[in-house]
């Protein structure tokens, strides 16, 4: 009798376990890619993917990730770095100007270009806010997209020109520090432009499919 009871208990446990497995497999939906995965995939389209992940990883826990928001985040980071670099160069230029150092003209010219980059990045961020993903395809959105691409491209060009003010590898610590900071701005801006291109490509592709 004891053997029969044990057999029945084991049998019902087996049936219960199988039923639970069946319910789970039919009701649980596949997990959607998380924010971190989305950012990793997006950063692969940039020229500096490791740098892209380094700065955008902080947004990995944010909800509702999409190309539009990611491009805004990338531009915001570029603007922050450009402003930080401009502040540092303003201090250096003031010190060099007071003693009429020979490095002053190069630093002054580079500072002007970084200042232009700051203004262009700020304009692009204001403009990207007008690219409302909910507005659908219209002439207006392509106008805003073109403006953003123009301003970010100009900001990148100015940063690259600033780097060109410090050619070669043998330079003072001050010049080397400026060059590293400006290169960082240029690389982040390049990544931001690539991410914005990724966002804009969706609208251009949809527009080309329209009859």
N, C-alpha and C positions, 0 to 999 in steps of 0.2 A: 504493500500500500504506500509506504514511504517513497519507494522508487517511482511509482506512478505519479505521486504528487510532485516530486522533484522534476519529473519529465514535463508535466503540464506547466509548471512555473517557467522552466527554461523555454518551452515552446511559445508561451505568451510574451515573454521578454523579447524573443527573436522577432515575432510578428510586430510588436510595438516599435522596436528599433527600426525595422524596415519601413513602417508607415511614416515615422518621423523623417527618415531620409527622403521619402517620396515627397512629402509636403515641402521640405526645405528646398529641394531641387526645382520644384514647380513654382514656388512663390517668391524666392529670393531673386532679385534682379541683379544683373552683372554690375559691378562697381564702375562708376564713371571715372575717367581719368581725373586725378586731383589737380590742384593748382600747381604743385611742384612739377608734376609730369608735363602739364601744359607749358610751363615756363621753360623747362628743359628742351622740349620739342621746338618751341619758338626760338630759343637762343641758338639752336643749331643752324638757323638761317642767317646768323650774323657773322661778321668777320672775326669777332673776338668772343666766342661762345663762353669761355671760362670767365671772362670779365663780366659778361652779361649775366651769368648765373650768380656770380659773387654779389652783385648789387641788387638784382631783382629777387633773390631768394627770400628776402625779408617779407615779400608780398605773397609767399607760397601759402600762407594760411588764410588769405583773403578769399571771399566767396565771389561767385559770378565772374570768373575769369574770362576775358575775351581779348581779341587783338586790339580793339580800340583802347581799353583800359591799360593794357600792357604797354602800348606805345606812349600813352600819357605818362605812365610811371617812368619809363625810360627817359623821356624828355625832361621830366622833373628832376631826375638824378643828374642828367647832363647840365641842366641849368644850375643846380646846387654846386656842382663841382666847378663850373665856369665862374660862378660868383666867388667861390672860395679862392680860386686861383687869381682872380682880379684883385681881391683884397690883399693877397700876399704881394702881388706885383706893384700895387699902389704904394705899399710900404717900402719896398725895395727901390722903386723909382724915386721916391722922395729922398731917400738916403743918398742914392747915387747922384741925384741932381744937386743936392746941397754941397757936394764935394767935387762936382763937375768931373765925375769918373768917366773913363773912356767907354765903359759898358752902357752908359746911360742912353745913348741914342737907340741901341738895339732893344733895350728893355722898354723904352718909351714906345717904340713902334709896335712891339709885341703886345704891350698893354692896350694900345688902341685897337688892335685886332681882336683881342680877347673881350674888350668892352663891346665891340660890335657883335661878337658871338653871343654874349649875354643878352643883348637886346633882341637879336634874331631868335634865340631860343625862347625868350619870353613871349615874343609875338607868335611863335609857332604853338606854344601851349595855349595861348588865348584862342588861336584859330582852331586847334584840334577839338576844343570844347564845343565848337559849332558843328563839328562833324557828328551829328547825332545818329547813332546806329539805328534808331527807331524811325527815322524820317524816310527811310527807303532811298531808292535811286532817283536823283534829281540833278538838274544842272547846278544847283546851289552847292550840293555836297562835293561835286567835282571841282568847283571853284575853290572851296575851302581846302580840299586835298592838295590841289596844285600850290596853293599858298604855303601850306605847311612844308611840302617838299622843297619849295624854293628857299624858304627861310632856314630850314635845317641844313640844306646843302650849302648855303652861304655861310652858316655858322661853322660847319666842318671845314670849308675852304679857308676861312680866317684862322682857325686853330692850326691848320697845317702850315699856313704861311707864317704864323707866329713861330712854330717849331723851326722853320727854315732860317729864322734870324740867329739861330745858334747852331751853326754847322760844325761838323767834326766831333771828336770824342774828348779831346784835351781841352778842358775849360775849367773855369773856377767853380767852386762848390755852389756859389750863388746861381750861376748860369745853369749848372747841371740840375739844380733843384727846380728852377723855373721850367726847364725843358721837360723834366719828368711830369710835372703837374700839367703842363699843356698837352703833352702826349696823352695823358689820362683823359683829359677833356675831349681830345680828338677821337680817341677810341670809343668812349662812351657815346659821343654824338654819332659816330658811324653806326654803332649798334642801334641807337634809337631810330636812325633813318631807315635801317634795314627792317626793323620791327614795324615801322609805319608803312613801308612799302608792302609788307605782308598784309597789313590791314587794308590798305588801299586796293590791293590786287583783287580782293573779293568783289568790290564794287565794279571795277573795270571789267572783270570776267563776266559778271552778271549783265552789265550794260552791253557787252559784245554779243550776248546770247539773245538780247531782245530783238524781236522782228522789226 
